[in-house]
Amino acid sequence: MKWIFRKSGFYLALFASVFIGGCYSELSELSVEDIKWSPELGIPLIDSKFTLTEILESNSSSIDFTTDANRTIVISISDDSLFSQSASEYYTLNNTSLNVPPIILTEEEIDLFNSNGEVTVLREVMIDYPNPANLDEIVIDAGEVAIEVEEDFPANVDLSFSMEDPNDNSILDYNQNFIYDGFNPISTDQSVNQFNDIAFSFNGDPTQGQVQLSFELSLSRVNQDLVFGVNSLDVNIGFQDMDFGALYGDLSSQNISTESNTVQTDFLDDSELLNDIEYYFENPQFRIMFSNSMGLPVRFDVNNFTSFKNGESTEEPINNAIDLEASEEGSVAVSEVNFDNVFKNLINNMPDSVSLQIDGLIDPNDIPNNFVTRDSYIQVGYEINLPLEFSLSGLEINETVSLEGIDTQELQYALFKFTSENSLPIDLDFTADLLDEDSTVIMNLFDGKFLAGGTEDQPTTINDIIRLEDNPSTSSNELQDLKEVKRVGIRATVATTNNGSSVVRITSDASVQFNLAVQAKYNVNF
């Protein structure tokens, strides 16, 4: 049953049973005096049972829980991408230009134009795509092709050309009409086109590393003939803003340098209930996971932990190198390293935060044949496991419940019954106050009811009754004070045994149960 401490999970059940019976006597001489009746009203206020798991679950959304083979509760905090970088942050495709030869008409084509007043010229050329860094193959996922055209024919020009990669995938189709005004025989044009998924291979068949350009150039006379060797069509083609799909071959080594990465050690601060506690974990575990999906080996250097507390930093050097093999395409190479001992010192110092500084090198031995794809990455994550074998102090549980329905008129006395059973190996110290509607304390119901830690086999218990009444021998009328009471506030201070110094083990089924009920007795005159 969950009753958690930010919002009440209890339901007040108010019940009273009143039975009045009577009969008429046939004896007329019978004298009946005033009848006094003393009914009782019982109100259960709190009936709660909680485990430590329920407290933690309800007070921090970032904490996961498991239990080990001994049913010990284990807090788990993890982040699979404490540090994560893609291959595109280390390897890129630079802008490049194609060496396109100018189109110059042959003597035959010039004669045909001068004779007929028009000519159509067809050209097909194969142009090498520049090989960046002597790679074996590149796959371009997306990019832009920029075209600049300049022609100086003293004629109307209708130009179209297309470009395809070695697999006959279209890169661009261009069409443009240039109108000659009879005076200025130079026309220009610029355009940019998008393309996707083209590939070039630079080993073996040379055509696999070339683009094919197919030109169709039609000229029509305006007012003059052409002269051989004077006029030309110049086309500049550049590839820009490209994202690679894959790179194969001799990729260069790259330094990995990360800023300090924050490890989440302030998880208890997420909770208003838990952020003031003091603790000591007996067996904390800290594991770093390294992942590499690039076709290059990677070396990570874990340099140090730095913990921060109250504005001061403390450095714990590590200097541990982790080598990951190159992955196969479509797979991930992984490695894990534990730093339990150094982390035990860190976590038990209760730091505000902890950072982890990691450097490294991609392809440290400069291996010639490797690859990266657009999805390749390197990544560092961590996992913290905290078995609840620990000492604890400073945990305070507060709960208020409504106390409505007690009429102090003709009230003889009110009995508050408090019972509790504890199978957790932690000590609890209970206080209860009667509060008005503004939560101001009217009176202390009880203070310092101590419940020692127990076990599931031998739980410890409290059974106590507190009586409130009008005591004629004193000036205090406890019943009169009840008129302003609207709520009961319960506070429990929690610590492991020996004032929080003993290390205990918390299991998933160990619990604390406590109950509070009130019974009011009245005088009613007839």
C-alpha positions as CSV (number, residue, x, y, z in Angstrom):
1,M,0.0,0.0,0.0
2,K,1.4,3.4,-0.9
3,W,1.1,6.3,1.4
4,I,3.6,8.8,0.3
5,F,4.6,12.0,2.0
6,R,4.0,14.9,-0.3
7,K,0.3,14.2,-0.8
8,S,-1.8,12.3,1.6
9,G,-2.7,8.9,0.4
10,F,-5.0,8.2,3.3
11,Y,-8.8,8.2,3.3
12,L,-10.6,9.2,6.5
13,A,-13.4,6.8,7.4
14,L,-15.9,8.2,9.7
15,F,-18.4,6.0,11.2
16,A,-20.7,6.0,14.3
17,S,-23.4,3.6,15.3
18,V,-26.3,4.8,17.3
19,F,-29.2,2.7,18.4
20,I,-32.1,4.1,20.4
21,G,-34.9,1.9,21.6
22,G,-37.9,2.5,23.7
23,C,-41.3,1.2,24.7
24,Y,-44.4,2.5,26.4
25,S,-45.1,1.0,29.8
26,E,-48.6,-0.1,30.8
27,L,-47.8,0.9,34.4
28,S,-49.0,4.4,34.6
29,E,-47.6,4.9,38.1
30,L,-44.1,4.3,36.8
31,S,-42.0,7.6,37.2
32,V,-39.2,8.0,34.6
33,E,-36.5,10.5,35.4
34,D,-34.0,12.1,32.9
35,I,-32.1,9.5,30.9
36,K,-28.4,10.0,30.5
37,W,-26.9,8.3,27.4
38,S,-23.1,8.1,26.7
39,P,-22.5,7.3,23.0
40,E,-19.0,6.8,21.6
41,L,-17.6,7.9,18.3
42,G,-14.7,6.1,16.8
43,I,-12.6,7.6,14.0
44,P,-9.6,5.8,12.4
45,L,-7.2,8.5,11.3
46,I,-4.1,6.7,9.9
47,D,-3.7,3.1,8.8
48,S,-0.5,3.0,6.8
49,K,2.2,0.6,5.8
50,F,5.2,1.5,3.7
51,T,8.5,0.1,2.5
52,L,11.6,2.1,1.7
53,T,11.1,1.3,-2.0
54,E,7.7,3.1,-1.9
55,I,9.3,6.2,-0.3
56,L,12.0,6.3,-2.9
57,E,9.8,5.7,-5.9
58,S,7.4,8.4,-4.9
59,N,10.0,11.0,-4.2
60,S,12.4,10.8,-7.2
61,S,11.3,10.1,-10.7
62,S,14.9,9.6,-11.9
63,I,15.7,6.6,-9.8
64,D,15.2,3.0,-10.9
65,F,15.0,0.0,-8.5
66,T,15.9,-3.6,-8.6
67,T,16.5,-6.3,-6.0
68,D,19.5,-8.7,-5.8
69,A,19.5,-12.4,-5.0
70,N,19.2,-11.5,-1.3
71,R,16.2,-9.2,-1.8
72,T,18.4,-6.2,-1.1
73,I,17.0,-3.0,-2.7
74,V,19.5,-1.7,-5.3
75,I,19.2,1.9,-6.5
76,S,20.3,2.2,-10.2
77,I,21.2,5.4,-12.0
78,S,22.5,5.3,-15.6
79,D,23.2,7.4,-18.6
80,D,24.3,5.6,-21.8
81,S,25.5,8.8,-23.5
82,L,27.6,10.7,-20.9
83,F,29.8,11.5,-23.9
84,S,28.7,10.8,-27.5
85,Q,30.1,12.0,-30.8
86,S,29.4,10.9,-34.4
87,A,31.9,10.2,-37.1
88,S,30.9,13.3,-38.9
89,E,32.4,15.4,-36.1
90,Y,35.8,14.0,-37.0
91,Y,35.5,13.3,-40.7
92,T,34.0,15.5,-43.4
93,L,33.9,15.9,-47.2
94,N,35.4,19.2,-48.3
95,N,34.0,21.3,-51.1
96,T,35.5,20.3,-54.5
97,S,35.4,21.4,-58.1
98,L,35.4,19.3,-61.3
99,N,37.8,20.0,-64.1
100,V,35.3,20.4,-66.9
101,P,37.0,21.2,-70.3
102,P,35.4,24.0,-72.3
103,I,33.2,23.2,-75.3
104,I,34.7,24.6,-78.6
105,L,33.1,24.0,-81.9
106,T,35.0,22.1,-84.5
107,E,35.7,23.5,-88.0
108,E,33.0,21.3,-89.4
109,E,30.5,22.5,-86.9
110,I,31.4,26.1,-87.6
111,D,31.0,25.6,-91.4
112,L,27.6,23.9,-90.8
113,F,26.4,26.9,-88.7
114,N,27.7,29.4,-91.2
115,S,26.0,27.5,-94.1
116,N,22.6,26.7,-92.4
117,G,22.4,29.4,-89.8
118,E,22.1,26.8,-87.1
119,V,23.9,23.8,-85.6
120,T,23.4,21.3,-82.8
121,V,26.5,20.0,-81.0
122,L,26.6,16.8,-78.8
123,R,29.4,16.1,-76.4
124,E,29.9,13.4,-73.8
125,V,32.8,13.7,-71.4
126,M,34.1,11.6,-68.4
127,I,35.5,13.6,-65.6
128,D,37.4,12.4,-62.6
129,Y,35.9,13.1,-59.2
130,P,38.7,14.3,-57.0
131,N,39.8,11.7,-54.5
132,P,39.9,13.2,-51.0
133,A,42.8,11.9,-48.9
134,N,43.5,8.9,-51.2
135,L,40.4,7.0,-50.1
136,D,39.2,3.7,-51.6
137,E,35.6,4.7,-51.8
138,I,33.2,7.5,-50.8
139,V,29.4,7.5,-50.6
140,I,27.9,10.9,-50.5
141,D,24.6,10.9,-48.7
142,A,23.5,14.4,-49.7
143,G,24.9,17.6,-51.0
144,E,24.7,20.4,-53.5
145,V,26.1,20.9,-57.0
146,A,26.7,24.5,-58.0
147,I,26.9,25.3,-61.8
148,E,28.4,28.4,-63.4
149,V,27.9,28.7,-67.2
150,E,29.6,31.3,-69.4
151,E,29.3,31.4,-73.3
152,D,30.4,34.0,-75.8
153,F,28.8,32.8,-79.0
154,P,27.3,35.7,-81.2
155,A,24.2,33.6,-81.6
156,N,21.1,32.4,-79.7
157,V,22.2,29.4,-77.6
158,D,20.0,26.6,-76.3
159,L,22.0,24.6,-73.7
160,S,21.1,21.5,-71.8
161,F,23.4,19.0,-70.1
162,S,23.1,16.2,-67.5
163,M,25.5,14.6,-65.0
164,E,25.4,11.1,-63.7
165,D,27.5,9.2,-61.2
166,P,29.2,5.8,-62.1
167,N,26.0,3.9,-61.2
168,D,23.9,6.1,-63.6
169,N,22.3,8.0,-60.8
170,S,21.3,11.5,-61.9
171,I,23.1,14.3,-60.2
172,L,21.7,17.2,-62.2
173,D,19.8,18.2,-65.4
174,Y,20.4,21.7,-66.7
175,N,18.5,23.7,-69.3
176,Q,19.0,27.3,-70.3
177,N,18.4,29.6,-73.3
178,F,20.8,32.5,-74.0
179,I,19.5,35.2,-76.3
180,Y,22.1,37.2,-78.2
181,D,21.2,40.9,-78.5
182,G,23.5,41.4,-81.4
183,F,26.0,43.5,-79.5
184,N,27.3,41.7,-76.4
185,P,28.3,38.1,-77.1
186,I,28.8,37.0,-73.4
187,S,26.0,35.3,-71.4
188,T,26.3,33.8,-67.9
189,D,24.1,31.8,-65.6
190,Q,24.4,30.3,-62.1
191,S,22.3,27.6,-60.3
192,V,22.5,25.2,-57.4
193,N,20.9,21.7,-57.3
194,Q,20.4,19.2,-54.6
195,F,21.5,15.6,-55.0
196,N,21.4,12.4,-52.8
197,D,23.1,9.0,-52.6
198,I,26.0,9.0,-55.1
199,A,29.1,6.9,-54.8
200,F,32.7,6.8,-56.2
201,S,35.2,4.0,-56.1
202,F,38.9,4.8,-56.7
203,N,40.3,1.3,-56.9
204,G,40.0,-0.9,-60.0
205,D,37.8,0.4,-62.9
206,P,38.6,4.1,-63.4
207,T,35.1,4.9,-64.6
208,Q,33.9,4.1,-61.1
209,G,35.5,7.3,-59.9
210,Q,34.2,9.5,-62.7
211,V,31.1,11.5,-63.5
212,Q,29.6,11.5,-67.0
213,L,28.5,14.8,-68.5
214,S,26.3,14.8,-71.6
215,F,25.9,18.2,-73.4
216,E,23.5,19.3,-76.1
217,L,24.3,22.7,-77.5
218,S,22.1,24.3,-80.2
219,L,23.1,27.6,-81.9
220,S,21.0,29.8,-84.2
221,R,22.3,32.8,-86.2
222,V,21.2,36.3,-85.3
223,N,23.3,38.6,-87.5
224,Q,26.8,37.1,-88.0
225,D,28.8,34.0,-88.7
226,L,31.1,32.1,-86.3
227,V,34.9,32.0,-86.5
228,F,36.8,28.8,-85.6
229,G,38.6,28.9,-82.2
230,V,37.2,32.2,-81.1
231,N,34.1,31.3,-79.1
232,S,33.5,28.6,-76.4
233,L,31.2,27.4,-73.7
234,D,32.8,27.2,-70.2
235,V,31.1,25.3,-67.4
236,N,32.3,25.3,-63.8
237,I,30.8,22.5,-61.6
238,G,31.4,22.4,-57.8
239,F,30.3,20.0,-55.1
240,Q,29.5,21.6,-51.8
241,D,27.9,21.2,-48.4
242,M,28.1,17.4,-48.6
243,D,27.3,14.8,-45.9
244,F,29.0,11.5,-46.4
245,G,27.1,8.2,-46.2
246,A,30.4,6.2,-45.9
247,L,34.1,6.6,-46.2
248,Y,36.4,3.7,-46.9
249,G,40.2,3.6,-47.0
250,D,43.1,5.3,-45.1
251,L,41.3,7.6,-42.7
252,S,43.5,9.8,-40.6
253,S,44.0,9.6,-36.8
254,Q,41.9,12.0,-34.8
255,N,42.2,13.2,-31.3
256,I,39.3,12.8,-28.9
257,S,39.0,15.6,-26.4
258,T,35.9,16.0,-24.2
259,E,34.9,18.5,-21.7
260,S,34.3,17.3,-18.2
261,N,31.0,15.3,-18.2
262,T,28.7,15.4,-15.2
263,V,27.9,12.1,-13.4
264,Q,24.5,12.3,-11.6
265,T,25.3,11.9,-7.9
266,D,22.7,14.4,-6.7
267,F,19.7,12.1,-7.4
268,L,18.5,12.4,-3.8
269,D,18.3,16.2,-4.2
270,D,15.5,15.7,-6.6
271,S,13.3,14.9,-3.6
272,E,12.2,17.4,-1.0
273,L,12.0,14.5,1.4
274,L,15.4,13.0,0.8
275,N,17.7,16.0,0.1
276,D,18.8,16.6,3.7
277,I,19.8,13.1,4.6
278,E,23.3,11.8,5.4
279,Y,24.4,8.4,4.2
280,Y,27.2,6.0,3.8
281,F,27.0,3.2,1.2
282,E,29.0,0.1,2.0
283,N,29.2,-1.4,-1.5
284,P,28.6,1.3,-4.2
285,Q,29.4,0.3,-7.8
286,F,30.4,2.5,-10.7
287,R,30.8,1.1,-14.2
288,I,31.8,3.0,-17.4
289,M,30.6,1.5,-20.8
290,F,32.5,2.4,-24.0
291,S,31.1,1.9,-27.4
292,N,32.6,2.2,-30.9
293,S,30.7,1.6,-34.1
294,M,33.4,3.0,-36.4
295,G,35.6,0.8,-38.5
296,L,38.6,2.2,-36.7
297,P,40.1,1.2,-33.4
298,V,39.7,3.7,-30.6
299,R,41.6,4.4,-27.4
300,F,39.9,6.1,-24.5
301,D,41.9,7.7,-21.7
302,V,39.9,8.1,-18.5
303,N,41.9,10.8,-16.7
304,N,40.2,11.7,-13.5
305,F,37.1,12.2,-11.4
306,T,36.5,15.7,-10.0
307,S,34.0,16.1,-7.2
308,F,32.4,19.4,-6.2
309,K,31.0,20.2,-2.8
310,N,30.2,23.5,-1.2
311,G,32.0,25.4,-3.9
312,E,35.3,23.4,-3.6
313,S,36.6,20.7,-6.0
314,T,38.6,17.5,-5.2
315,E,40.3,15.6,-8.0
316,E,40.8,11.8,-8.0
317,P,43.3,10.8,-10.7
318,I,42.6,7.6,-12.6
319,N,44.8,7.5,-15.7
320,N,43.3,4.4,-17.1
321,A,43.4,3.5,-20.9
322,I,40.7,1.5,-22.6
323,D,41.3,0.1,-26.1
324,L,38.4,-0.8,-28.4
325,E,38.8,-2.7,-31.6
326,A,37.5,-1.5,-34.9
327,S,33.9,-2.6,-35.4
328,E,32.5,-4.6,-38.2
329,E,30.1,-2.6,-40.4
330,G,26.6,-2.7,-38.8
331,S,28.0,-3.7,-35.4
332,V,29.4,-2.1,-32.2
333,A,32.6,-2.8,-30.3
334,V,32.1,-2.4,-26.5
335,S,34.1,-2.5,-23.4
336,E,33.3,-2.0,-19.7
337,V,35.5,-0.9,-16.8
338,N,34.6,-0.7,-13.1
339,F,35.8,2.0,-10.7
340,D,34.1,0.9,-7.5
341,N,36.8,1.7,-5.0
342,V,37.4,5.3,-6.1
343,F,33.7,5.9,-6.5
344,K,33.0,4.7,-3.0
345,N,35.1,7.6,-1.6
346,L,33.4,10.0,-3.9
347,I,29.8,9.1,-3.3
348,N,30.2,8.8,0.5
349,N,31.6,12.4,0.6
350,M,28.1,13.4,-0.5
351,P,29.2,15.6,-3.4
352,D,27.1,18.2,-5.1
353,S,28.3,16.9,-8.4
354,V,31.0,14.7,-10.0
355,S,32.6,15.2,-13.4
356,L,34.5,12.7,-15.4
357,Q,37.2,13.8,-17.9
358,I,38.0,11.6,-20.9
359,D,40.4,11.9,-23.8
360,G,41.5,9.5,-26.5
361,L,42.5,8.8,-30.0
362,I,40.7,7.4,-33.0
363,D,42.9,5.1,-35.0
364,P,45.9,5.4,-32.7
365,N,48.1,3.0,-34.8
366,D,47.2,4.6,-38.2
367,I,45.7,1.5,-39.7
368,P,45.4,2.0,-43.5
369,N,42.1,0.1,-44.3
370,N,39.2,1.3,-42.3
371,F,35.8,3.0,-42.6
372,V,33.2,5.2,-41.1
373,T,29.5,5.6,-42.0
374,R,27.0,8.4,-41.4
375,D,25.7,6.4,-38.4
376,S,29.1,5.6,-36.9
377,Y,29.7,7.0,-33.4
378,I,31.8,6.7,-30.3
379,Q,30.1,6.8,-26.9
380,V,30.7,6.6,-23.2
381,G,28.0,5.8,-20.7
382,Y,27.9,4.9,-17.0
383,E,25.9,3.0,-14.5
384,I,25.7,3.5,-10.8
385,N,24.4,0.7,-8.6
386,L,23.8,1.4,-4.9
387,P,22.8,-1.7,-2.9
388,L,21.0,-0.4,0.2
389,E,23.7,-1.8,2.6
390,F,24.2,1.6,4.2
391,S,23.9,3.9,7.2
392,L,21.3,6.6,7.1
393,S,20.3,9.6,9.2
394,G,18.4,12.8,8.8
395,L,15.4,11.4,7.1
396,E,12.2,13.0,8.3
397,I,8.7,11.9,7.3
398,N,5.8,14.2,7.8
399,E,2.1,13.6,7.4
400,T,-1.1,15.5,8.2
401,V,-4.6,14.1,8.3
402,S,-7.9,15.8,8.8
403,L,-9.6,15.6,12.2
404,E,-13.2,16.7,11.5
405,G,-16.3,15.5,13.2
406,I,-15.4,15.7,16.9
407,D,-17.9,17.9,18.6
408,T,-16.5,19.1,22.0
409,Q,-20.0,19.8,23.3
410,E,-20.7,17.4,26.2
411,L,-17.5,15.6,25.4
412,Q,-16.3,13.5,28.4
413,Y,-12.9,12.5,27.0
414,A,-11.0,11.7,23.8
415,L,-8.7,8.7,23.5
416,F,-6.0,8.7,20.9
417,K,-4.6,5.2,20.2
418,F,-1.2,4.9,18.5
419,T,0.2,1.6,17.3
420,S,3.2,0.9,15.1
421,E,5.1,-2.2,13.9
422,N,8.6,-2.0,12.4
423,S,10.4,-4.7,10.5
424,L,12.9,-2.3,8.9
425,P,16.4,-2.3,10.5
426,I,16.0,1.4,11.2
427,D,15.0,3.4,14.3
428,L,12.0,5.7,14.2
429,D,11.2,8.5,16.6
430,F,7.6,9.7,16.4
431,T,6.0,13.1,17.3
432,A,2.3,14.0,16.9
433,D,0.7,17.5,17.1
434,L,-2.8,18.7,17.0
435,L,-3.1,21.6,14.5
436,D,-5.5,24.3,13.6
437,E,-6.6,25.1,10.1
438,D,-3.5,27.2,9.5
439,S,-1.3,24.3,10.7
440,T,-0.4,26.1,13.9
441,V,0.3,23.7,16.8
442,I,-2.6,23.7,19.3
443,M,-1.1,21.0,21.6
444,N,1.4,18.2,21.4
445,L,-0.3,14.9,21.4
446,F,2.8,12.9,22.1
447,D,6.5,13.4,21.7
448,G,9.5,11.1,21.4
449,K,7.8,7.7,21.0
450,F,10.8,5.6,20.0
451,L,10.5,2.5,17.9
452,A,13.7,0.6,17.5
453,G,14.7,-1.2,14.3
454,G,13.3,-4.7,13.8
455,T,13.5,-7.6,11.4
456,E,10.9,-9.3,9.3
457,D,11.0,-12.3,11.7
458,Q,10.9,-10.1,14.8
459,P,9.3,-6.7,14.2
460,T,9.3,-4.2,17.1
461,T,6.0,-2.6,18.2
462,I,4.5,0.4,20.0
463,N,1.0,0.3,21.6
464,D,0.0,3.5,23.4
465,I,-3.1,5.4,24.4
466,I,-3.2,9.2,25.0
467,R,-6.3,10.5,26.9
468,L,-7.5,14.1,26.6
469,E,-10.0,15.4,29.2
470,D,-11.0,18.4,31.3
471,N,-8.9,18.1,34.5
472,P,-10.5,20.1,37.3
473,S,-7.3,20.1,39.3
474,T,-5.5,22.2,36.6
475,S,-6.3,25.3,34.7
476,S,-5.8,23.4,31.4
477,N,-8.9,22.2,29.6
478,E,-7.6,19.8,26.9
479,L,-11.1,19.2,25.6
480,Q,-11.7,23.0,25.2
481,D,-8.5,23.1,23.1
482,L,-9.9,20.5,20.7
483,K,-12.4,23.1,19.4
484,E,-9.8,24.6,17.2
485,V,-8.2,21.4,16.1
486,K,-8.6,20.6,12.4
487,R,-5.7,18.2,11.7
488,V,-3.2,15.8,13.2
489,G,0.4,16.2,12.2
490,I,2.7,13.1,12.5
491,R,6.5,13.4,12.2
492,A,8.8,10.5,12.1
493,T,12.6,10.9,12.3
494,V,14.4,8.0,10.7
495,A,17.9,6.7,11.1
496,T,19.7,3.4,11.0
497,T,20.6,1.9,14.4
498,N,23.2,3.5,16.8
499,N,22.1,7.1,15.7
500,G,22.7,6.4,12.1
501,S,26.2,5.0,12.4
502,S,25.4,1.3,11.8
503,V,25.4,-0.2,8.3
504,V,22.2,-2.2,7.7
505,R,20.7,-4.0,4.8
506,I,17.3,-3.0,3.5
507,T,15.2,-5.7,1.8
508,S,12.2,-5.1,-0.4
509,D,9.6,-6.5,1.9
510,A,10.7,-4.9,5.2
511,S,8.2,-2.3,6.2
512,V,6.9,0.1,8.9
513,Q,3.2,0.1,9.7
514,F,1.5,2.6,12.0
515,N,-2.0,3.4,13.0
516,L,-3.7,6.3,14.7
517,A,-7.3,6.4,15.8
518,V,-9.4,8.6,18.1
519,Q,-12.4,7.6,20.2
520,A,-14.6,10.3,21.7
521,K,-17.2,9.7,24.5
522,Y,-20.1,12.1,25.0
523,N,-22.8,12.8,27.6
524,V,-26.3,13.3,26.2
525,N,-29.2,14.3,28.4
526,F,-32.9,13.5,27.6
